[in-house]
Amino acid sequence: MDNQRELGFSKLFPFYFTIDKDWNITSAGPSFLKRFPSLIGKQFKNEYTIVSPKYLNEAEDYRKLEDKLIIIKLKDSNLIFRGQFINLDNLLYFSGSPWINKMEELKENNISISDFSLSDNTVDLLQLVQLQNQAVQDLNKLNDLVHKKK
């Protein structure tokens, strides 16, 4: 991929990475490299576990990963990624983002809001969950006050 195209791909999919037909990780986006700087050149199958669909862990042909919702986990991390693979220029590209459920998990995993692309709604969903949790806490406090007054 030429530099300008890779720069654009990196902005759209900062957590992308590519693997070649021999399962080698050949490139990765800036947010991915920030978190896992030493992955380039390593074997995908040695570094990742495919959480779902499980049968793909046994795939010998990397093209079987294409056009499916994939959940992968780095073997040396608790961080899970959700995304998909597509085949471009004889490389398999993973485009996805971390599967994070709480804002605290960003800090725990050395990820910041700016690591996500502008079009990724993960941060928006995390903020909604945080607001909802705060509203539940506030309602519980009010409920406790009401019961104490009775």
MIBA-426621 format. One record per residue (C-alpha): x, y, z. Coordinates in pm, 1 decimal. Layout:
        c1        c2        c3
         X         Y         Z
...
//
This chain:
        c1        c2        c3
       0.0       0.0       0.0
     139.7     341.0     -85.2
     209.9     590.5     194.7
     -79.6     823.8     122.1
    -328.2     537.8     110.2
    -187.3     390.4     432.1
    -213.0     728.7     605.0
    -579.3     752.0     508.0
    -644.6     395.2     617.6
    -473.5     469.8     950.4
    -701.2     768.3    1013.4
   -1015.9     573.4     930.3
    -911.8     253.4    1109.8
    -644.6     333.1    1369.9
    -670.4     -17.5    1518.4
    -614.8    -199.1    1188.7
    -345.8    -452.9    1115.6
    -258.1    -668.4     814.5
    -146.4   -1027.5     776.1
       6.2   -1191.6     471.7
     -63.2   -1537.9     328.1
     196.4   -1685.1     566.3
       9.0   -1541.0     869.7
     276.3   -1274.6     937.2
     157.5    -940.7    1078.0
     292.6    -695.1     820.8
     160.2    -354.1     928.5
     -66.3    -191.9    1185.3
    -241.5     134.4    1257.7
    -106.5     394.4    1500.2
    -345.5     313.8    1785.3
    -268.1     -53.5    1755.3
     107.5       8.5    1750.6
      81.0     242.5    2051.3
     -64.6     -42.6    2255.0
     132.8    -330.4    2097.1
     451.0    -187.4    1942.1
     633.1    -516.9    1877.5
     374.2    -710.8    1676.2
     501.8    -634.0    1325.4
     670.6    -942.0    1181.4
     516.4   -1184.7    1428.9
     285.6   -1472.7    1341.2
     -83.0   -1389.4    1384.8
    -161.6   -1737.2    1518.2
     109.7   -1707.3    1784.5
     -14.0   -1371.1    1907.5
    -394.6   -1393.8    1884.5
    -676.9   -1624.6    1974.0
    -994.9   -1604.4    1770.5
   -1267.1   -1590.9    2034.8
   -1552.1   -1603.2    1785.2
   -1623.5   -1786.6    1564.4
   -1412.5   -2051.1    1741.1
   -1379.9   -2283.2    1441.4
   -1162.7   -2023.0    1266.6
    -874.2   -2093.9    1507.0
    -814.4   -2406.1    1300.5
    -830.0   -2229.4     962.7
    -527.9   -2303.5     746.2
    -629.6   -2058.0     474.8
    -634.7   -1703.3     607.5
    -900.9   -1607.2     352.1
   -1155.1   -1804.2     559.4
   -1143.5   -1514.1     804.8
   -1284.5   -1276.4     544.5
   -1636.9   -1131.4     560.3
   -1721.9   -1252.2     911.0
   -1767.5   -1071.9    1240.2
   -1450.6   -1165.6    1427.4
   -1369.4   -1130.1    1793.3
    -999.2   -1169.9    1868.3
    -790.6   -1155.0    2182.8
    -423.0   -1085.7    2207.2
    -273.1   -1379.1    2399.2
     -63.0   -1158.0    2630.7
    -341.5    -911.8    2709.2
    -697.2    -901.6    2838.8
    -793.8    -668.0    2555.5
   -1049.3    -801.7    2308.2
   -1105.9    -659.8    1959.5
   -1423.3    -678.8    1752.8
   -1409.1    -632.2    1379.0
   -1370.9    -796.1    1041.4
   -1109.4    -899.6     790.5
   -1106.6    -799.2     425.6
    -869.4    -908.0     151.2
    -694.3    -619.7     -29.8
    -375.2    -629.5    -235.2
    -299.7    -991.1    -129.4
    -309.6    -893.6     237.9
    -578.8    -959.0     491.2
    -674.8    -636.6     671.6
    -834.1    -642.0    1014.9
   -1051.4    -340.3    1078.7
   -1199.9    -313.9    1422.7
   -1167.9    -159.3    1764.0
   -1126.8    -264.2    2125.0
   -1433.1    -411.1    2286.1
   -1455.8    -194.4    2596.2
   -1748.0    -177.1    2838.0
   -1642.6      90.4    3087.7
   -1449.2     415.9    3067.2
   -1207.5     279.3    3329.4
   -1100.1      10.5    3081.5
    -955.4     279.5    2854.8
    -705.8     383.5    3120.6
    -638.6      22.6    3226.8
    -542.6     -61.0    2867.7
    -345.3     256.2    2792.3
    -601.1     372.6    2537.6
    -724.6     728.9    2504.0
   -1030.0     870.7    2333.2
    -807.0    1016.6    2061.7
    -693.2     664.2    1967.8
   -1033.1     597.7    1810.2
   -1137.2     720.0    1468.3
   -1389.0    1002.6    1458.8
   -1649.1     767.0    1311.1
   -1610.2     499.1    1581.7
   -1907.9     515.6    1816.9
   -1731.7     324.1    2097.5
   -1651.8     642.1    2288.8
   -2010.0     769.5    2251.6
   -2147.0     441.0    2384.9
   -1904.1     443.9    2677.5
   -2017.4     795.1    2769.0
   -2382.9     687.9    2752.6
   -2313.6     390.5    2978.0
   -2129.3     616.8    3221.3
   -2423.1     861.4    3228.4
   -2668.0     576.7    3278.8
   -2461.9     436.0    3567.0
   -2448.6     780.2    3727.9
   -2827.0     817.1    3692.0
   -2880.5     478.0    3858.7
   -2649.9     577.4    4147.1
   -2837.9     904.7    4190.2
   -3173.1     722.8    4192.6
   -3044.3     476.3    4450.6
   -2935.5     765.3    4674.7
   -3278.1     927.8    4641.1
   -3445.5     595.8    4714.3
   -3235.1     556.6    5027.3
   -3330.7     909.0    5140.4
   -3701.2     838.7    5087.8
   -3681.1     515.3    5289.2
   -3493.1     685.9    5575.2
   -3764.4     952.9    5605.8
   -4040.1     691.0    5643.2
//
